[in-house]
Amino acid sequence: MQIDGLEESDNVEDQRGRGPAVGATVGGGGLIILVLALIFGVNPQQLAGLVGQKGGGGGGGGQQREVVETEQSSKAKKLVSVVLRDTEKVWDEQFAKQGLRSYPKPKLTIFSGSIKSACGNADAAMGPFYCPGDKHVYIDLDFFNEMEKQLRIPGEFPRAYVIAHEVGHHVQNLTGYSQKADAARGTSKENEMSVRLELQADYLAGVWAFNAKDRFKIDPNDVEQAINAAKQIGDDTLQRNATGRVRPEKFTHGTSAQRMRWFKRGFETGDFSKAALDKLFTTPYTDL
């Protein structure tokens, strides 16, 4: 994957150092909280909130802290900005092709430690996330380091996949699919609808990659890395690695096989039609 010479987005906000430090940033185990949330089928924001209370407060209003920009973090920031810009182009084109209203671009906020979002106080331990309340994607760049160290997911394209997945949630918010999942909260279908939504975001990440592959010179090795990333973050794999057993009733994001399959399908077809997107919600759950 190559990003040199590609345009960067104007919609990246760097908020690093502007929130208070809390007890569980991503480095040193924060990713573990995210993984535990996926394993036990709970909202990672709930766990992050508990950590935030122990750490002494929410984000956004604390003293400015100095941020030392390293070569590694600078490259990560550029990657995020370039990928975000490309998603803007792709979804602009795809919305127009499908006769949808113009694509309102999301903002992407880079933060460190914790931050306030319209969805509540957010902690780096949550991992990257999309907040429909303010239409922002949030990410702590240290998450990329932990992807490589803790989950053994190297390479730039898996990082691009993460960004594209979160932007996929923005697309879902604009097209009504997020609302389908929201309607199931508090019911017996809550986890099932969460899985459907997450697999659709994987599919949308694949659709983006299909349209971006020539610009980024994405090669088979890049695709293999992204598919491996989908494999490593499947609910069944995370549960098995952490507890030695699998509890399907706690799934919130889908199995490794499902996540690989739907990302790959999006990448191979590039199909953003309503019929293709509806399949994630009409296919019998056991057949996903």
C-alpha positions in Angstrom: 0.0 0.0 0.0 1.4 3.4 -1.0 0.2 6.8 0.3 2.9 9.1 -0.9 1.6 12.0 -3.0 -2.1 11.3 -2.1 -4.3 14.1 -0.9 -5.0 14.5 2.8 -8.4 15.4 4.3 -9.3 18.8 5.7 -11.6 17.1 8.3 -9.0 15.8 10.7 -8.9 17.5 14.1 -5.9 16.9 16.3 -7.0 17.1 19.9 -4.0 15.2 21.4 -2.9 16.6 24.8 -6.1 18.6 25.4 -7.8 16.1 27.7 -6.8 14.8 31.1 -4.7 11.7 31.3 -6.7 8.7 32.7 -5.8 5.4 34.2 -6.1 3.3 31.1 -4.9 4.6 27.8 -4.5 2.2 25.0 -0.8 1.7 25.7 -0.1 -0.8 28.5 -3.3 -2.7 28.4 -6.1 -0.4 27.3 -6.7 -2.6 24.3 -7.4 -5.4 26.8 -10.5 -3.5 27.9 -11.7 -3.2 24.3 -11.1 -6.9 23.8 -12.9 -7.8 27.1 -15.9 -5.7 25.9 -16.1 -7.7 22.7 -15.7 -11.0 24.6 -18.5 -10.3 27.1 -20.8 -8.5 24.8 -20.9 -5.1 26.6 -20.5 -1.6 25.4 -16.8 -0.7 25.7 -17.8 2.8 26.6 -19.3 1.5 29.8 -16.0 -0.1 30.8 -14.1 3.0 29.7 -16.4 5.1 31.9 -15.5 3.0 34.9 -11.8 3.4 34.1 -12.3 7.1 33.6 -13.9 7.4 37.1 -10.9 5.8 38.6 -8.6 8.0 36.6 -10.1 11.2 37.9 -12.5 12.6 35.4 -13.8 12.9 31.9 -12.1 14.3 28.8 -11.8 17.6 27.0 -11.6 20.1 29.8 -8.2 19.4 31.4 -4.9 21.2 31.1 -3.0 21.2 27.9 -0.4 18.5 27.9 2.7 18.5 25.6 2.5 16.0 22.8 5.8 14.8 21.3 5.3 14.0 17.7 7.5 11.1 16.7 8.2 9.9 13.2 5.9 6.9 13.9 3.0 9.0 15.1 3.5 11.5 12.2 3.3 8.7 9.7 0.2 7.3 11.4 -1.5 10.7 11.3 -0.7 11.1 7.6 -2.2 7.7 6.9 -5.4 8.5 8.8 -5.7 11.8 6.9 -5.0 10.3 3.5 -7.4 7.4 4.0 -10.2 9.7 5.4 -9.8 11.9 2.3 -10.1 8.9 0.0 -13.3 7.7 1.8 -14.7 11.1 1.2 -14.1 10.8 -2.5 -15.4 7.2 -2.7 -18.6 7.8 -0.8 -19.2 11.1 -2.6 -19.2 9.1 -5.8 -21.2 6.1 -4.5 -23.9 8.3 -3.0 -24.3 10.1 -6.3 -24.4 6.8 -8.3 -27.2 5.5 -6.0 -29.2 8.7 -6.3 -28.7 9.5 -2.6 -28.4 13.0 -1.2 -24.9 14.5 -1.2 -22.5 12.8 1.2 -21.9 14.8 4.4 -18.3 14.2 5.4 -17.5 13.1 8.9 -14.9 14.7 11.1 -12.1 12.6 12.4 -10.7 13.5 15.8 -7.3 12.3 16.9 -6.9 12.3 20.7 -4.8 10.9 23.4 -6.0 9.5 26.8 -9.6 10.7 26.8 -11.9 13.1 25.2 -15.5 14.3 25.4 -17.8 13.3 22.5 -21.5 13.8 21.9 -21.7 10.1 22.9 -20.2 10.8 26.3 -16.7 10.7 27.8 -14.5 8.6 25.6 -11.4 6.8 26.7 -8.6 5.5 24.5 -9.3 2.0 25.9 -12.4 1.9 23.8 -10.4 1.8 20.6 -11.4 3.7 17.5 -15.2 4.5 17.4 -17.8 6.5 15.5 -20.2 8.7 17.4 -23.4 9.4 15.5 -24.3 12.2 17.8 -21.6 14.5 16.4 -20.8 12.5 13.3 -17.1 12.2 14.3 -14.7 9.2 14.1 -12.4 9.2 17.2 -9.0 7.4 17.4 -6.0 7.4 19.6 -3.0 6.7 17.3 -1.4 4.4 19.9 -4.1 1.9 19.0 -2.2 1.1 15.9 0.8 0.1 17.9 -1.3 -2.1 20.1 -2.8 -3.7 17.0 0.7 -4.8 16.0 2.0 -5.7 19.5 -1.1 -7.4 21.1 -3.1 -8.6 18.2 -0.2 -9.3 15.9 -1.7 -7.2 13.1 1.1 -5.5 11.2 1.0 -3.3 8.1 -0.6 -0.1 6.9 -3.6 -1.5 5.1 -5.1 -3.1 8.2 -4.9 0.4 9.7 -6.7 1.8 6.7 -9.3 -1.0 7.2 -9.9 0.3 10.7 -10.5 3.8 9.5 -12.7 2.6 6.6 -14.7 0.4 9.0 -15.5 3.4 11.3 -16.4 5.6 8.4 -18.6 2.7 7.3 -20.6 3.4 10.5 -21.0 7.0 9.4 -22.4 5.7 6.1 -24.8 3.4 8.0 -25.9 6.4 10.1 -26.7 8.3 6.9 -28.5 5.5 5.2 -30.7 4.3 8.1 -29.1 1.0 9.0 -27.7 2.2 12.3 -31.3 3.1 13.3 -32.3 -0.5 12.6 -29.8 -1.7 15.1 -30.7 1.0 17.6 -34.3 -0.1 17.5 -33.3 -3.5 18.8 -31.5 -2.2 21.9 -32.9 -3.8 25.1 -34.5 -6.7 23.2 -33.4 -10.3 22.6 -32.3 -9.3 19.1 -29.8 -6.6 20.4 -26.6 -8.7 19.9 -27.8 -10.1 16.6 -28.5 -6.7 15.2 -25.1 -5.4 16.5 -23.4 -8.3 14.6 -25.3 -7.4 11.4 -24.3 -3.8 11.7 -20.6 -4.6 12.3 -20.4 -7.0 9.5 -22.0 -4.4 7.2 -19.3 -1.9 8.3 -16.7 -4.6 7.3 -18.5 -4.9 4.0 -18.4 -1.2 3.5 -14.7 -1.1 4.3 -14.3 -3.6 1.5 -16.4 -1.5 -0.9 -14.1 1.4 -0.1 -11.0 -0.7 -0.7 -12.4 -1.9 -4.1 -12.7 1.7 -5.2 -9.3 2.8 -3.8 -7.1 -0.1 -4.8 -5.6 1.5 -7.8 -4.8 4.8 -6.1 -3.2 3.1 -3.1 -1.6 0.4 -5.3 -3.1 -2.2 -3.0 -1.6 -5.6 -3.7 -2.6 -9.1 -2.7 -0.3 -9.0 0.4 -2.2 -5.9 1.6 -5.5 -7.6 1.2 -4.2 -10.7 3.0 -3.1 -8.5 5.9 -6.6 -6.9 6.1 -8.3 -10.3 6.0 -6.0 -11.4 8.8 -7.0 -8.4 10.8 -10.6 -9.3 10.4 -9.7 -12.8 11.5 -7.9 -11.7 14.6 -10.7 -9.4 15.8 -13.6 -11.9 15.3 -15.6 -12.5 18.5 -14.9 -16.2 18.5 -11.2 -15.7 18.2 -11.0 -13.1 20.9 -13.1 -15.2 23.2 -11.2 -18.4 22.6 -7.8 -16.7 23.1 -8.9 -15.0 26.3 -11.1 -17.6 28.0 -10.5 -20.9 26.1 -14.2 -21.1 25.1 -16.7 -19.5 22.7 -20.0 -18.0 23.7 -22.0 -17.1 20.6 -24.8 -15.4 22.6 -22.2 -12.7 23.6 -21.2 -12.0 20.0 -21.4 -8.3 19.1 -19.2 -8.0 16.0 -19.3 -11.4 14.3 -17.0 -14.4 14.0 -13.6 -14.3 12.3 -15.0 -16.2 9.4 -17.9 -13.8 9.0 -15.7 -10.7 9.3 -13.3 -12.0 6.7 -16.1 -13.1 4.4 -18.0 -9.8 4.4 -14.9 -7.6 4.0 -13.8 -9.8 1.1 -17.2 -9.7 -0.5 -17.2 -5.9 -0.4 -13.6 -5.8 -1.8 -14.4 -8.2 -4.6 -17.8 -6.7 -5.7 -17.6 -3.0 -4.8 -21.4 -3.2 -4.7 -23.0 -0.3 -2.8 -26.6 -1.0 -4.0 -29.4 -1.1 -1.5 -30.0 -4.7 -2.4 -26.4 -5.6 -1.5 -26.6 -3.7 1.8 -30.0 -5.1 2.7 -28.5 -8.6 2.5 -26.8 -8.0 5.9 -30.2 -7.6 7.5 -32.3 -10.1 5.5 -29.9 -13.1 5.4 -30.8 -15.6 8.1 -28.5 -14.9 11.1 -27.1 -18.4 11.0 -26.1 -18.0 7.3 -24.1 -14.8 7.8 
